[in-house]
Amino acid sequence: MISKDMQLLELMQRYPKAKKYLESQNMNCGSCMGAVDETIAMAAKQHGMDLNLLLKELNQLVGDNEDNGD
């Protein structure tokens, strides 16, 4: 399950579809050096996105519909 504390680099390596999704949301995390240290929560805040919605959409994208436990 994708969580708010997952680092962006881990997300994109584990779920390649996530990179394309992030790009569709104008989050070019795949080409940003911050992806090494930045969590999904940090990226959502930086880009002014709703964290819970982002997590829901990412988990749906990768086929994990469990509650994200926030």
N, CA, C and O atoms as a printed pandas DataFrame, in Angstrom:
     atom_number atom_name residue_name chain_id  residue_number  x_coord  y_coord  z_coord
0              1         N          MET        A               1    0.835   -1.181    0.000
1              2        CA          MET        A               1    0.000    0.000    0.000
2              3         C          MET        A               1    0.883    1.250    0.000
3              4         O          MET        A               1    1.909    1.305    0.678
4              5         N          ILE        A               2    0.470    2.223   -0.756
5              6        CA          ILE        A               2    1.177    3.496   -0.820
6              7         C          ILE        A               2    0.728    4.353    0.360
7              8         O          ILE        A               2   -0.467    4.529    0.599
8              9         N          SER        A               3    1.706    4.882    1.089
9             10        CA          SER        A               3    1.395    5.709    2.258
10            11         C          SER        A               3    2.041    7.082    2.113
11            12         O          SER        A               3    2.900    7.294    1.258
12            13         N          LYS        A               4    1.616    7.992    2.952
13            14        CA          LYS        A               4    2.124    9.360    2.907
14            15         C          LYS        A               4    3.614    9.447    3.216
15            16         O          LYS        A               4    4.268   10.412    2.823
16            17         N          ASP        A               5    4.156    8.458    3.911
17            18        CA          ASP        A               5    5.562    8.480    4.302
18            19         C          ASP        A               5    6.490    7.806    3.293
19            20         O          ASP        A               5    7.704    7.781    3.496
20            21         N          MET        A               6    5.937    7.264    2.213
21            22        CA          MET        A               6    6.753    6.612    1.192
22            23         C          MET        A               6    7.534    7.680    0.421
23            24         O          MET        A               6    6.987    8.719    0.049
24            25         N          GLN        A               7    8.804    7.408    0.191
25            26        CA          GLN        A               7    9.602    8.338   -0.592
26            27         C          GLN        A               7    9.203    8.245   -2.061
27            28         O          GLN        A               7    8.854    7.175   -2.559
28            29         N          LEU        A               8    9.260    9.380   -2.740
29            30        CA          LEU        A               8    8.861    9.426   -4.141
30            31         C          LEU        A               8    9.678    8.478   -5.008
31            32         O          LEU        A               8    9.132    7.828   -5.899
32            33         N          LEU        A               9   10.967    8.395   -4.757
33            34        CA          LEU        A               9   11.815    7.503   -5.558
34            35         C          LEU        A               9   11.358    6.059   -5.414
35            36         O          LEU        A               9   11.271    5.333   -6.405
36            37         N          GLU        A              10   11.068    5.641   -4.197
37            38        CA          GLU        A              10   10.561    4.287   -3.951
38            39         C          GLU        A              10    9.233    4.074   -4.674
39            40         O          GLU        A              10    9.017    3.032   -5.293
40            41         N          LEU        A              11    8.349    5.060   -4.592
41            42        CA          LEU        A              11    7.061    4.977   -5.262
42            43         C          LEU        A              11    7.237    4.727   -6.754
43            44         O          LEU        A              11    6.620    3.823   -7.318
44            45         N          MET        A              12    8.077    5.530   -7.386
45            46        CA          MET        A              12    8.246    5.429   -8.837
46            47         C          MET        A              12    8.980    4.160   -9.253
47            48         O          MET        A              12    8.733    3.632  -10.337
48            49         N          GLN        A              13    9.876    3.665   -8.407
49            50        CA          GLN        A              13   10.577    2.420   -8.721
50            51         C          GLN        A              13    9.653    1.216   -8.551
51            52         O          GLN        A              13    9.661    0.302   -9.375
52            53         N          ARG        A              14    8.874    1.218   -7.504
53            54        CA          ARG        A              14    7.988    0.096   -7.214
54            55         C          ARG        A              14    6.765    0.081   -8.140
55            56         O          ARG        A              14    6.282   -0.982   -8.530
56            57         N          TYR        A              15    6.278    1.265   -8.480
57            58        CA          TYR        A              15    5.065    1.395   -9.301
58            59         C          TYR        A              15    5.331    2.344  -10.468
59            60         O          TYR        A              15    5.041    3.535  -10.362
60            61         N          PRO        A              16    5.871    1.850  -11.567
61            62        CA          PRO        A              16    6.188    2.721  -12.712
62            63         C          PRO        A              16    4.997    3.538  -13.221
63            64         O          PRO        A              16    5.188    4.638  -13.738
64            65         N          LYS        A              17    3.777    3.020  -13.083
65            66        CA          LYS        A              17    2.589    3.774  -13.509
66            67         C          LYS        A              17    2.439    5.064  -12.705
67            68         O          LYS        A              17    1.860    6.037  -13.188
68            69         N          ALA        A              18    2.951    5.070  -11.498
69            70        CA          ALA        A              18    2.814    6.242  -10.631
70            71         C          ALA        A              18    3.554    7.451  -11.207
71            72         O          ALA        A              18    3.099    8.585  -11.060
72            73         N          LYS        A              19    4.691    7.212  -11.860
73            74        CA          LYS        A              19    5.454    8.317  -12.437
74            75         C          LYS        A              19    4.616    9.037  -13.495
75            76         O          LYS        A              19    4.559   10.266  -13.510
76            77         N          LYS        A              20    3.971    8.279  -14.371
77            78        CA          LYS        A              20    3.132    8.892  -15.409
78            79         C          LYS        A              20    1.953    9.642  -14.780
79            80         O          LYS        A              20    1.572   10.717  -15.244
80            81         N          TYR        A              21    1.387    9.066  -13.726
81            82        CA          TYR        A              21    0.282    9.743  -13.049
82            83         C          TYR        A              21    0.759   11.073  -12.458
83            84         O          TYR        A              21    0.100   12.098  -12.634
84            85         N          LEU        A              22    1.885   11.063  -11.766
85            86        CA          LEU        A              22    2.406   12.291  -11.166
86            87         C          LEU        A              22    2.655   13.344  -12.237
87            88         O          LEU        A              22    2.343   14.519  -12.045
88            89         N          GLU        A              23    3.221   12.918  -13.372
89            90        CA          GLU        A              23    3.458   13.855  -14.466
90            91         C          GLU        A              23    2.144   14.446  -14.971
91            92         O          GLU        A              23    2.091   15.624  -15.326
92            93         N          SER        A              24    1.087   13.639  -15.006
93            94        CA          SER        A              24   -0.215   14.142  -15.469
94            95         C          SER        A              24   -0.788   15.183  -14.512
95            96         O          SER        A              24   -1.673   15.955  -14.881
96            97         N          GLN        A              25   -0.282   15.201  -13.291
97            98        CA          GLN        A              25   -0.708   16.168  -12.281
98            99         C          GLN        A              25    0.290   17.330  -12.155
99           100         O          GLN        A              25    0.283   18.068  -11.169
100          101         N          ASN        A              26    1.141   17.472  -13.170
101          102        CA          ASN        A              26    2.185   18.516  -13.195
102          103         C          ASN        A              26    3.186   18.373  -12.060
103          104         O          ASN        A              26    3.724   19.364  -11.567
104          105         N          MET        A              27    3.429   17.148  -11.653
105          106        CA          MET        A              27    4.451   16.841  -10.649
106          107         C          MET        A              27    5.554   16.059  -11.379
107          108         O          MET        A              27    5.436   14.850  -11.576
108          109         N          ASN        A              28    6.600   16.743  -11.768
109          110        CA          ASN        A              28    7.668   16.109  -12.526
110          111         C          ASN        A              28    8.715   15.490  -11.601
111          112         O          ASN        A              28    9.907   15.783  -11.693
112          113         N          CYS        A              29    8.241   14.638  -10.722
113          114        CA          CYS        A              29    9.084   14.046   -9.687
114          115         C          CYS        A              29   10.176   13.148  -10.269
115          116         O          CYS        A              29   11.234   12.979   -9.662
116          117         N          GLY        A              30    9.922   12.582  -11.430
117          118        CA          GLY        A              30   10.901   11.689  -12.043
118          119         C          GLY        A              30   12.172   12.391  -12.461
119          120         O          GLY        A              30   13.216   11.753  -12.598
120          121         N          SER        A              31   12.101   13.694  -12.666
121          122        CA          SER        A              31   13.286   14.437  -13.087
122          123         C          SER        A              31   13.783   15.386  -11.998
123          124         O          SER        A              31   14.619   16.251  -12.258
124          125         N          CYS        A              32   13.272   15.223  -10.788
125          126        CA          CYS        A              32   13.635   16.101   -9.678
126          127         C          CYS        A              32   14.538   15.373   -8.688
127          128         O          CYS        A              32   14.240   14.251   -8.278
128          129         N          MET        A              33   15.631   16.006   -8.308
129          130        CA          MET        A              33   16.544   15.398   -7.340
130          131         C          MET        A              33   15.889   15.261   -5.963
131          132         O          MET        A              33   16.335   14.449   -5.152
132          133         N          GLY        A              34   14.858   16.026   -5.690
133          134        CA          GLY        A              34   14.160   15.946   -4.413
134          135         C          GLY        A              34   13.460   14.618   -4.205
135          136         O          GLY        A              34   13.141   14.254   -3.073
136          137         N          ALA        A              35   13.215   13.887   -5.291
137          138        CA          ALA        A              35   12.503   12.609   -5.196
138          139         C          ALA        A              35   13.255   11.603   -4.334
139          140         O          ALA        A              35   12.654   10.666   -3.808
140          141         N          VAL        A              36   14.548   11.788   -4.187
141          142        CA          VAL        A              36   15.352   10.864   -3.373
142          143         C          VAL        A              36   14.990   10.996   -1.897
143          144         O          VAL        A              36   14.917    9.995   -1.185
144          145         N          ASP        A              37   14.765   12.213   -1.438
145          146        CA          ASP        A              37   14.526   12.473   -0.017
146          147         C          ASP        A              37   13.080   12.810    0.322
147          148         O          ASP        A              37   12.671   12.701    1.477
148          149         N          GLU        A              38   12.305   13.219   -0.680
149          150        CA          GLU        A              38   10.969   13.741   -0.435
150          151         C          GLU        A              38    9.927   12.623   -0.336
151          152         O          GLU        A              38    9.931   11.675   -1.121
152          153         N          THR        A              39    9.042   12.761    0.642
153          154        CA          THR        A              39    7.940   11.811    0.775
154          155         C          THR        A              39    6.749   12.280   -0.057
155          156         O          THR        A              39    6.720   13.408   -0.548
156          157         N          ILE        A              40    5.784   11.401   -0.201
157          158        CA          ILE        A              40    4.565   11.767   -0.911
158          159         C          ILE        A              40    3.876   12.931   -0.205
159          160         O          ILE        A              40    3.371   13.840   -0.862
160          161         N          ALA        A              41    3.850   12.911    1.118
161          162        CA          ALA        A              41    3.228   14.001    1.875
162          163         C          ALA        A              41    3.924   15.329    1.608
163          164         O          ALA        A              41    3.262   16.352    1.432
164          165         N          MET        A              42    5.233   15.321    1.577
165          166        CA          MET        A              42    5.992   16.544    1.321
166          167         C          MET        A              42    5.716   17.065   -0.090
167          168         O          MET        A              42    5.558   18.269   -0.294
168          169         N          ALA        A              43    5.660   16.158   -1.056
169          170        CA          ALA        A              43    5.411   16.556   -2.446
170          171         C          ALA        A              43    4.007   17.126   -2.608
171          172         O          ALA        A              43    3.810   18.118   -3.310
172          173         N          ALA        A              44    3.036   16.497   -1.958
173          174        CA          ALA        A              44    1.663   16.990   -2.043
174          175         C          ALA        A              44    1.590   18.411   -1.491
175          176         O          ALA        A              44    0.956   19.281   -2.088
176          177         N          LYS        A              45    2.230   18.643   -0.366
177          178        CA          LYS        A              45    2.231   19.975    0.230
178          179         C          LYS        A              45    2.925   20.987   -0.684
179          180         O          LYS        A              45    2.432   22.097   -0.887
180          181         N          GLN        A              46    4.060   20.591   -1.223
181          182        CA          GLN        A              46    4.840   21.465   -2.105
182          183         C          GLN        A              46    4.046   21.869   -3.343
183          184         O          GLN        A              46    4.164   22.991   -3.834
184          185         N          HIS        A              47    3.236   20.937   -3.839
185          186        CA          HIS        A              47    2.479   21.187   -5.073
186          187         C          HIS        A              47    1.035   21.615   -4.810
187          188         O          HIS        A              47    0.245   21.740   -5.746
188          189         N          GLY        A              48    0.688   21.841   -3.538
189          190        CA          GLY        A              48   -0.650   22.311   -3.192
190          191         C          GLY        A              48   -1.742   21.301   -3.483
191          192         O          GLY        A              48   -2.855   21.673   -3.854
192          193         N          MET        A              49   -1.431   20.035   -3.318
193          194        CA          MET        A              49   -2.400   18.978   -3.605
194          195         C          MET        A              49   -3.005   18.434   -2.322
195          196         O          MET        A              49   -2.387   18.493   -1.260
196          197         N          ASP        A              50   -4.209   17.906   -2.426
197          198        CA          ASP        A              50   -4.875   17.246   -1.309
198          199         C          ASP        A              50   -4.218   15.882   -1.113
199          200         O          ASP        A              50   -4.305   15.018   -1.986
200          201         N          LEU        A              51   -3.568   15.690    0.017
201          202        CA          LEU        A              51   -2.819   14.461    0.275
202          203         C          LEU        A              51   -3.712   13.226    0.249
203          204         O          LEU        A              51   -3.358   12.218   -0.362
204          205         N          ASN        A              52   -4.856   13.297    0.901
205          206        CA          ASN        A              52   -5.735   12.119    0.949
206          207         C          ASN        A              52   -6.231   11.729   -0.433
207          208         O          ASN        A              52   -6.317   10.544   -0.755
208          209         N          LEU        A              53   -6.556   12.718   -1.248
209          210        CA          LEU        A              53   -6.995   12.431   -2.613
210          211         C          LEU        A              53   -5.852   11.836   -3.433
211          212         O          LEU        A              53   -6.058   10.884   -4.186
212          213         N          LEU        A              54   -4.664   12.385   -3.291
213          214        CA          LEU        A              54   -3.496   11.862   -4.008
214          215         C          LEU        A              54   -3.237   10.404   -3.635
215          216         O          LEU        A              54   -3.004    9.571   -4.511
216          217         N          LEU        A              55   -3.278   10.094   -2.340
217          218        CA          LEU        A              55   -3.055    8.716   -1.894
218          219         C          LEU        A              55   -4.143    7.785   -2.418
219          220         O          LEU        A              55   -3.856    6.668   -2.847
220          221         N          LYS        A              56   -5.380    8.240   -2.382
221          222        CA          LYS        A              56   -6.479    7.424   -2.884
222          223         C          LYS        A              56   -6.283    7.110   -4.359
223          224         O          LYS        A              56   -6.435    5.962   -4.777
224          225         N          GLU        A              57   -5.947    8.119   -5.144
225          226        CA          GLU        A              57   -5.771    7.920   -6.580
226          227         C          GLU        A              57   -4.564    7.045   -6.889
227          228         O          GLU        A              57   -4.628    6.198   -7.780
228          229         N          LEU        A              58   -3.469    7.235   -6.168
229          230        CA          LEU        A              58   -2.291    6.393   -6.391
230          231         C          LEU        A              58   -2.582    4.938   -6.039
231          232         O          LEU        A              58   -2.204    4.033   -6.782
232          233         N          ASN        A              59   -3.246    4.708   -4.920
233          234        CA          ASN        A              59   -3.565    3.337   -4.525
234          235         C          ASN        A              59   -4.537    2.692   -5.499
235          236         O          ASN        A              59   -4.424    1.496   -5.771
236          237         N          GLN        A              60   -5.482    3.444   -6.027
237          238        CA          GLN        A              60   -6.386    2.908   -7.041
238          239         C          GLN        A              60   -5.615    2.574   -8.311
239          240         O          GLN        A              60   -5.870    1.552   -8.948
240          241         N          LEU        A              61   -4.681    3.429   -8.672
241          242        CA          LEU        A              61   -3.877    3.224   -9.871
242          243         C          LEU        A              61   -3.104    1.912   -9.818
243          244         O          LEU        A              61   -3.010    1.194  -10.813
244          245         N          VAL        A              62   -2.557    1.609   -8.657
245          246        CA          VAL        A              62   -1.738    0.397   -8.538
246          247         C          VAL        A              62   -2.550   -0.800   -8.054
247          248         O          VAL        A              62   -2.006   -1.885   -7.846
248          249         N          GLY        A              63   -3.856   -0.596   -7.878
249          250        CA          GLY        A              63   -4.727   -1.716   -7.528
250          251         C          GLY        A              63   -4.779   -2.054   -6.059
251          252         O          GLY        A              63   -5.147   -3.171   -5.695
252          253         N          ASP        A              64   -4.415   -1.105   -5.197
253          254        CA          ASP        A              64   -4.489   -1.320   -3.747
254          255         C          ASP        A              64   -5.523   -0.351   -3.189
255          256         O          ASP        A              64   -5.232    0.829   -2.993
256          257         N          ASN        A              65   -6.722   -0.844   -2.936
257          258        CA          ASN        A              65   -7.821    0.014   -2.518
258          259         C          ASN        A              65   -8.017    0.037   -1.006
259          260         O          ASN        A              65   -9.073    0.458   -0.536
260          261         N          GLU        A              66   -7.033   -0.401   -0.239
261          262        CA          GLU        A              66   -7.154   -0.367    1.214
262          263         C          GLU        A              66   -7.179    1.060    1.703
263          264         O          GLU        A              66   -6.718    1.969    1.014
264          265         N          ASP        A              67   -7.719    1.260    2.899
265          266        CA          ASP        A              67   -7.709    2.565    3.542
266          267         C          ASP        A              67   -6.268    2.955    3.801
267          268         O          ASP        A              67   -5.459    2.106    4.175
268          269         N          ASN        A              68   -5.923    4.246    3.605
269          270        CA          ASN        A              68   -4.535    4.673    3.744
270          271         C          ASN        A              68   -4.118    4.959    5.165
271          272         O          ASN        A              68   -2.968    5.337    5.390
272          273         N          GLY        A              69   -5.000    4.797    6.138
273          274        CA          GLY        A              69   -4.624    4.848    7.543
274          275         C          GLY        A              69   -4.249    6.199    8.078
275          276         O          GLY        A              69   -3.558    6.270    9.094
276          277         N          ASP        A              70   -4.666    7.279    7.449
277          278        CA          ASP        A              70   -4.346    8.598    7.989
278          279         C          ASP        A              70   -5.198    8.829    9.176
279          280         O          ASP        A              70   -5.108    9.883    9.806
